[in-house]
Amino acid sequence: MSDLILHHYDGSPFAHKIRAILGFKDLAWRSVQIPMVMPKPDLMPLSGGYRRTPVMQDGADIYHDTQFIAAELERRHPAPTLYPEGGEGMAHALTFWADGALFGTTTGAAFAHIADRMPPDFFADRAAMRGQEPVPPEKIMAAAPRLVAELNRTLRLVEGWLADRPFLLGDAAGLADFSIFHPFWMVNRAGRKNAALLEPFPNIRGWLGRIEALGTGAATEMASQEALDVAKAADPADPGESEPDDAGPAVGQTVSVLAADRVPEAVIGEVVGVRRNEVVVRREDDRVGAVHNHFPRFGYIIRPA
């Protein structure tokens, strides 16, 4: 197996979710820093237009979305498991909540204190992802009392969950912890005012410390061009036997793959693999040759191109 390569930037909370899982599984990986906002010229040849952070690469196989990257890491490295108490369904339910409602709440409260210090193009970039007009920083900061109150309600909820256990679902860390951890990690690092929001919650602060102590694995920096060269020199892995169903795309079909909750940025390619929660599309690009892009089916719209 080739080296795992993570395309990310240091401040990305979703990337930190994967970095924390890499630490939990004690894995070595290569780190390629990408821009926080578009354009991302050295990522697009690999991702086919997909812009979310992070993206994981193994040779000429490219993996998208943290839900799927986590599942792929678990498949390749099942010990220690992300489901230590056997509660896979509960872990995925909490992940869905964390990536949606929780992330929105924590992001709102954190940015309310630092919006005037963010790069001007950041809010324009994120608004474009949602198909909206950017909200002026002063308007975000004016909403701070309401946004912080919303966050406090969530903090009290999670504080109670951790009242009698070291991790969210029991005695060992798992996917639920890493999924809920990364929005709070963002709050904790986004300035002193934001870090102070966690002070009244000792259970959460202790839990954050236990997750941080797991580290982020052994990372080695890699230039973006080197990652492109790795892809071009490699052949995509055999996608294995497909498990087609009536609702899924057919192998050999040309499709577009779009995230359901963002402005469409379609990745177009030929389906070469289909499973219960995976579609693999083959693409070609002058800079990288043939690559396989792996997406989850949950949360994505896959339709004929």
N, C-alpha and C positions, 0 to 999 in steps of 0.2 A: 504494500500500500504506500502511496506517495505521502509526503508530508501534508498535514492539514494546514490550509492557508485561510486566515480570517481577514476579510476586507472590512475595515471598520475605522472609526475614529474614537479617540480616548473618551470623549464626553458623551458618547451614545449610551443611554440606559439599556436599550435592547441589545447592543453589542456586549454590554457588561453582563447581562444575563448569560450569554454564551461564554464569555470569559470566565465567569464564576463556575459554570458547569465544567469547563475545561480544567479548572483548578480542582474541583471536586473529584474528577476522574483522573487527576494527576497526569495530564497529557502534555506532550510537547507540541508546539504549533508555530507557524510562521505568521508574522503580523505585517499586514500591508495597510498603511494609513491612507484613507480616502478623504476627499473633501466633505465637509459637513453639509454643504448645499450644492446644488447643480451649478455648473456642469461637472461630470465625473468621467472624464474622457478615457481613463484607463480601466474603469469598471464596466462601461457599457459593452465593450466587445465580449466580455465574459457573460454579462447578465442579459444581454439582448434588449436593454432598455429599462429593466427593473432597477429601481433606484433606492429601495429601502435598505437600511443598514441593520444588521450585517449581512454579508454574503460569505458562504464558506466554499472553498475550492479544494478539490483533491484531483490533481492532474487536469484532465479535461472534463471533469464532472463538477457541476456548479450547483450548490444547494441554497435554497431561498426560504425565508421566513423562519423566525426563531422556533415556532412550534415544530417545524420539520427538521431543522438543524439539530434540535435537542433529541428528537426521535432517532435521527441518523447516528448521533453520538452514542445513544443508548444501544442501538443495534450493534454498532461496532465494538463498543466497550461496555458490556453489560454489568461489570462490577467496578466500583460500587453502583448499585442500581438507583435510578431516579424514582423508583416506586418501592421504597423499603418496607412499607406497611401493606403492600398489595393494593393500595387504593388508587389505581390508575385512573378510574373514572372521576373520583373526587379531585385528583391532581389536575386533570384536564379541565374540569369545570372551574376550578379556582384560577387556572391559567387564562381561560376565556375572560373571566371577570377582571383579572389583573391587567391584561393587555388592552382592555377596553375602558370600562368605567373607572377603575382604580388609576390607570395611567392618566386619563383625562383630568381626574381630580388632583393628583399630585403635580402634574405639569402646570395646571392653572395656578396653584398656590405658589409653586417655586418661581414661575416666571413673573408673578405679581410683584416680587421683591427685586428682580434683577432685569426686568424688561428693558430698562433704559441703558443697560450695559451690554446687551446682546448685539451682535453684528446686525446692521440695518437690513441686510439681505436675508437674514434668518427667517423672520416672520413672513416675508414675501414668498420665500421658498416653501415654507410649510403650508401657507394658505393656498398656494398653487396646487399642492398635493390634494387638497380637499375641494378644489374648484371654488374657492371663496376669495373675497377681498381681504388683504391683511388688516388685522386690528392694530391701531396705533398703540405704541408702548404705553402712553399715558393713560389710555383707556383700560389696558390690562392692569396697570398699577392702581388705578382708582377702584378696581373691583377686589382689591386685596382682602378686605374684611370678610366679604362673602365667600371668597375662594378658600381662605384659611379656615373659616367655620366649617365648610364642607370637608376639608381635609381632616379636621379634628374629629368629626364624626366617624370617619373611616379609621383614624388612628385608634380611637377608643374601641372600635370593633376588633381590630387585629390585636390590640393589647389584651383583650379578654381571651382571644383564642390561645394566646401564649401564656396564660396564667399558670397552667399546670404541666407544661411540657417544654422541652428545649427547642423543638421545631414544630412546624404548623400541624403536621399530621402524626407526630409521635416523637420517638427518641432519636431518629436519624433524619438528616436532611434529604430532601427530594425535590422533584420538579415543582411542587407547589411553593416551596420556599424560594427557589430561584426566580420563579415567575413574579411573586409578590415582593421579593427583595429589591429588584432592580428599580422600580419607581421610587422606593424609599431611599435607595442609594443616591439617586439623582437629587432628592430633596436635601440629603445630608451633606452633599458636596457643593450645593449651589449657594454658597455664601453663609455668613454667620447667622443672619436673620432666619434663613430656612433651617439650618441645623438646629437652631433653638426651638423650632416647632416640635422636635422629637424629645426634648428634655423631660417633659412630664410623663414619658412613657418608658419606664425602665425595662419592661419585658421586651419591647421592640428594640431598644438600644442594645440589650444583651444579645438578642437574636441576631441583629445586624452584625455584631462583633463576632459571633460564632460563624456566620456565613463568610465574613471577610477573612477570618482565620484560615479558611480553606484555600485561599489564594486564587491565582488565575492560571495555574500551570506554568510551563516553561516556554516563554515566548522568545522568538528570535526575529528581529526586524528583517523585512524583505522589501526591496524596491518593487514598485508596481510593474515596471517593465519585465522584471524577472518572473513575476507571476504570469504575465502574458506569455513569456517564452516557455514556461513550464507547460501551460495549456497547449501551446502549439506543438511542442515536442511529444505530447502524450496522445494516446488514443482513448476515447471515452470507454468506460467499463461496460461490459455486457449488462444491459438493464435487467436481465433475468426473465423468468416466465411471467407473463402478464396475468392479471385476474380481472378481465373485462366484466362489466355489468351493463344493464340496460341504460343506466343514467350516465355512463362514462363515455369518453371519446374512444374511438377505435384506433388500434395500432395502424399506422400508415396514413392516418388523416392529418391534414395540415390544420392547426388550430391556433387561436390566440388565447393566451393565459393572462387574466387581469385580476388584480386584487379587488375584492368586492367593495371595500370601504375607502377607496381612493379614486382620484381622477384616473381614468383608464390610461395605462402605459403598457400596452400590450407587448408581450413576448410571443413572437410567432415562430413556430417550428413544426416539425413532423413528429407525431407521437410515436415513440419507440417502446414505451412501457406504461402500463396502467395497473394500479393496485388500489386497495380500499381507500387509502388516503395519500396517494401519490400519482402524479403524472410526470413522465419524463419526455421532454421534447428535444429533438436534435436540431441544431442550428449550425450555420457556418458563417464565419467572419474572416475577413482578410488577415486580421492581426493575430488570430488564435486558431484558425482552421475550424475543424468540427468539434463541437462541444455538446454535452448533454446537460440540459437545465432541468433540475428536479424541483417540483413544486408540490405542496400539499393540495389536496382537492378541497378541503374544508376552508372556507373563507375566500375562495377564488372562483372566478367565472371562466369556464373553459368552453369555447364554442368554435365552430368552423371558421377559419380565417377567410 
